[in-house]
Amino acid sequence: MKIGLTMPRYNIYSRINNRVDHMMKIGLLDEAKLYYNYKNLNSLQTIGYKEIFEFFSGKKNDLNESIEKIKRNTRRYAKRQLTWYRKDSSIIWFDSKEKNKILDFILKKQWAILDSNQ
């Protein structure tokens, strides 16, 4: 069973922006410093590290510009994910606020599976 959750793009983008701010507040910059010498590893070519490494190397002079780039790149990645998942016709989509509707759907599917196995 595949369930997808939707919400207005504004909410998604706001949550991404807040998450990046929170990551910076709890130490993403210091964490990236620990890994800077390994910046060429594939596992560190990810959103967040990549932009901060640019800042460390002097390609970006302003940390705030790098943070905004992390937010932008994360929003773009989220958009690509949604585009990818919307192509999957086996996903049942619900508004993220419809918790009771989602739970009812899951329970009905579960009972249908149990009934078919008897």
C-alpha positions as CSV (number, residue, x, y, z in Angstrom):
1,M,0.0,0.0,0.0
2,K,1.4,3.3,-1.0
3,I,0.0,6.6,0.4
4,G,1.1,10.0,-0.6
5,L,0.5,13.2,1.3
6,T,-0.2,16.5,-0.3
7,M,-0.1,20.0,1.0
8,P,0.0,23.5,-0.5
9,R,3.4,24.3,-2.1
10,Y,3.6,27.3,0.2
11,N,3.5,25.1,3.3
12,I,6.1,22.7,1.8
13,Y,8.5,25.5,1.1
14,S,7.9,27.1,4.4
15,R,8.7,23.9,6.2
16,I,11.8,23.4,4.1
17,N,13.0,26.9,4.9
18,N,12.3,26.4,8.7
19,R,14.1,23.1,8.6
20,V,17.2,24.5,7.0
21,D,17.2,27.4,9.6
22,H,16.9,24.8,12.4
23,M,19.7,22.7,10.9
24,M,22.0,25.7,10.9
25,K,21.0,26.6,14.4
26,I,21.9,23.1,15.7
27,G,25.3,22.9,14.1
28,L,25.3,22.1,10.3
29,L,28.1,24.6,9.8
30,D,30.3,23.0,12.5
31,E,29.4,19.5,11.2
32,A,30.4,20.6,7.6
33,K,33.8,21.9,8.9
34,L,34.5,18.4,10.2
35,Y,34.0,16.9,6.8
36,Y,35.5,19.7,4.6
37,N,38.7,17.8,3.9
38,Y,36.6,15.0,2.5
39,K,34.4,17.3,0.3
40,N,35.1,15.3,-2.9
41,L,33.5,12.1,-1.6
42,N,30.3,11.3,-3.3
43,S,28.5,10.9,0.0
44,L,29.2,14.6,0.7
45,Q,27.9,15.9,-2.7
46,T,24.5,16.5,-1.2
47,I,22.3,19.5,-0.6
48,G,23.6,21.3,2.4
49,Y,27.2,20.2,2.5
50,K,27.8,21.2,-1.1
51,E,26.7,24.8,-0.6
52,I,28.5,25.2,2.7
53,F,31.7,23.8,1.2
54,E,31.4,26.5,-1.5
55,F,31.3,29.0,1.3
56,F,34.4,27.5,3.0
57,S,36.3,27.5,-0.3
58,G,35.6,31.2,-0.9
59,K,33.3,30.6,-3.9
60,K,30.6,32.2,-1.8
61,N,31.5,35.2,0.3
62,D,28.3,35.3,2.3
63,L,27.1,32.6,4.6
64,N,23.5,33.8,4.2
65,E,23.7,33.4,0.5
66,S,24.9,29.8,0.9
67,I,22.0,29.2,3.3
68,E,19.5,30.6,0.8
69,K,21.0,28.4,-1.8
70,I,20.5,25.3,0.4
71,K,16.8,26.3,0.8
72,R,16.4,26.9,-2.9
73,N,18.1,23.6,-3.9
74,T,16.1,21.7,-1.3
75,R,12.8,23.2,-2.6
76,R,13.8,22.2,-6.2
77,Y,14.6,18.7,-5.0
78,A,11.2,18.4,-3.2
79,K,9.5,19.5,-6.5
80,R,11.4,16.8,-8.4
81,Q,10.4,14.2,-5.9
82,L,6.7,15.1,-6.2
83,T,6.9,15.0,-10.0
84,W,8.5,11.5,-9.7
85,Y,6.0,10.1,-7.3
86,R,3.0,11.5,-9.1
87,K,3.9,9.3,-12.0
88,D,3.3,6.2,-9.8
89,S,-0.3,5.3,-10.3
90,S,-0.3,2.9,-7.4
91,I,0.0,5.8,-4.9
92,I,-3.2,6.9,-3.2
93,W,-3.0,10.6,-2.5
94,F,-4.5,12.4,0.5
95,D,-4.3,15.9,1.8
96,S,-2.0,15.8,4.8
97,K,-4.7,17.3,7.1
98,E,-7.1,14.4,6.4
99,K,-5.7,12.1,9.2
100,N,-9.0,10.4,9.9
101,K,-9.6,9.8,6.2
102,I,-6.2,8.3,5.8
103,L,-6.6,6.1,8.8
104,D,-10.0,4.9,7.6
105,F,-8.5,4.0,4.2
106,I,-5.7,2.0,5.8
107,L,-8.1,0.2,8.2
108,K,-10.5,-0.7,5.3
109,K,-7.6,-2.0,3.2
110,Q,-6.3,-4.0,6.1
111,W,-9.7,-5.6,6.8
112,A,-10.1,-6.3,3.1
113,I,-6.8,-8.2,3.1
114,L,-7.7,-10.1,6.2
115,D,-11.1,-11.1,4.8
116,S,-9.5,-12.3,1.5
117,N,-7.1,-14.5,3.4
118,Q,-9.8,-16.4,5.2
